[in-house]
Amino acid sequence: MTADVAETETPEIHHSHRDVTGGWLRPATFGVMDGLVSNFALVAGVVGGGATGKVVIMTGLAGLVAGACSMASGEFTSVSSQTELMQAEIAVERRELEIHPEEEERELAMMYEAKGLRPELAAEVARELTSNPAVALDVHVREELGVDPNDLPSPWVAAGSSFAAFAIGAVIPLLPFFFGAGSVLPALLLSALGLVVTGGIVGKITARPFWYGGGRQLLLGGISAAVTFAIGLAVGTGLS
């Protein structure tokens, strides 16, 4: 009896997956990197143009606020539009299931045939799934649109993550100037450290080596800052 019961028990799940829908990771990653790189590049540019002290701090704070608001509003609009489009397509699929259930069942059976199921088995699976309208809608949306109708991305999460991450990244290059730094070198060193650490953390989250994520961000951020600093230096020299 015990053996029979054990054989019919639901198997335990011994692993779990990380969230790969990108609800917060993409905007947060992009935000902190963009904030750090763009604001360091901005600070480096104005320092290269001859600005010091309060001018650098005011410019950097303006860049922080403007960039964070721009990132948040952009993410909110982008994700809202994406979610609204998904919801509209889900509504189309819901109507099709209500109006043409037989055609939708055959369509689902053909999908499973294309995945390798025998025609008879594919038809049986499609019939079983279509018998429950909620399940049928869920399956069709997943198979045809490639999204989970119960886990659509939130524009508020994307906007909030982006705003906070950009602000955190953008304040890093300014810290030395709050304490009286007169050159861009301390900001350069602190920004380089910030790029390595944040890039490395993202690398670990995405199962990449710490050195890979940190090195990649350091390289990209260094190139961006160098170009901006060179332009600021050239403009400052030309105006002086």
Salt bridges, closest charged atoms under 4 A:
GLU12 OE1 - HIS14 NE2 3.88
GLU75 OE1 - ARG26 NH2 2.74
GLU93 OE2 - HIS140 ND1 3.43
GLU104 OE1 - HIS140 ND1 3.42
GLU120 OE1 - ARG118 NH1 3.85
ASP138 OD2 - ARG142 NE 2.61
GLU143 OE1 - LYS115 NZ 3.49
GLU144 OE2 - HIS140 ND1 2.89
ASP148 OD1 - ARG142 NH2 3.09
